[in-house]
Amino acid sequence: MNERQWWNGRWSRLVRRDVFVRNAADGRWQVELRRSGPGGRQRVRAFDSEHDAVVWVESAVIEAETGWREIGDAAVPSVRKRKMAKSDSRRRGKVAPDLDQAS
């Protein structure tokens, strides 16, 4: 299944929006509009070609609001990787070694 994804750049569940373009099993292309992350509301539209689906997404969804970006598998780090990069200050030498362990 071929897939492309766009994201509005917001992490909060209340304002997060995702758009997926997928090749359906019957040869048609689907655009899925998703609100509030994986468990949120979804709408699906069908198109005859990938080109038509992408043109509709870019004109109707992405141009209407700023901050949208197309993402791939490695473009957005997982939450765990972001927390590790943000909080692992020992590796960067910002925490004294003797404060690392509780007395």
C-alpha positions in Angstrom: 0.0 0.0 0.0 1.5 3.3 -1.0 1.0 6.1 1.5 1.8 9.8 2.0 1.1 11.8 5.1 0.8 15.4 6.1 0.7 16.8 9.6 -0.3 20.2 10.9 2.8 20.3 13.3 0.9 20.3 16.5 1.4 17.6 19.2 -1.7 18.3 21.3 -4.5 15.8 20.8 -7.1 18.6 20.7 -5.6 20.4 17.8 -3.6 17.7 15.9 -4.7 17.0 12.3 -3.3 14.4 10.0 -4.0 13.7 6.3 -3.2 10.4 4.6 -3.3 9.5 0.9 -3.4 5.8 0.3 -3.7 3.4 -2.6 -6.9 1.4 -1.9 -7.2 -2.3 -2.8 -9.5 -1.6 -5.7 -7.0 0.7 -7.5 -8.6 3.9 -6.3 -6.9 6.4 -4.0 -8.3 7.4 -0.6 -7.7 10.6 1.3 -8.2 10.2 5.1 -8.6 13.3 7.1 -8.0 12.6 10.8 -8.6 14.8 13.9 -7.1 14.3 17.3 -4.5 11.6 16.5 -5.1 7.9 16.0 -8.3 7.6 18.1 -9.9 10.7 16.7 -12.6 11.3 14.1 -11.9 10.3 10.5 -13.3 11.2 7.1 -12.4 9.4 3.9 -12.8 10.6 0.3 -12.1 8.5 -2.8 -10.2 9.6 -6.0 -9.4 8.0 -9.3 -5.7 8.8 -9.2 -3.0 9.7 -6.8 -2.5 13.0 -8.6 -6.1 14.0 -8.1 -5.9 13.0 -4.4 -2.7 15.0 -3.8 -4.0 18.1 -5.7 -7.1 18.1 -3.6 -5.2 17.7 -0.3 -2.8 20.5 -1.3 -5.5 22.9 -2.4 -8.3 22.2 0.1 -6.5 21.3 3.2 -2.9 22.5 3.3 -3.4 25.9 1.7 -6.2 26.7 4.1 -4.0 26.6 7.2 -0.3 27.3 7.8 2.2 24.9 9.4 1.4 21.8 7.4 4.3 19.6 6.3 4.6 16.3 4.6 6.2 13.7 6.8 7.9 10.4 6.2 8.9 7.5 8.6 12.0 9.3 9.9 10.9 12.9 9.6 9.1 13.1 13.0 10.9 11.5 16.0 8.9 9.4 18.3 7.9 10.8 21.6 10.4 8.5 23.4 13.2 9.8 21.2 12.2 13.4 21.8 12.2 12.9 25.5 15.5 11.1 25.5 17.1 13.9 23.5 15.6 16.6 25.7 16.2 15.1 29.2 19.3 13.0 28.8 21.5 15.7 30.2 24.1 13.3 31.7 25.4 12.5 28.3 25.9 16.2 27.7 27.7 16.7 31.0 25.1 19.0 32.6 24.6 16.9 35.7 27.3 16.3 38.3 28.2 12.6 38.6 27.8 12.5 42.4 24.2 13.8 42.1 23.3 11.1 39.7 22.5 8.5 42.4 20.4 9.2 45.5 22.2 8.9 48.9 
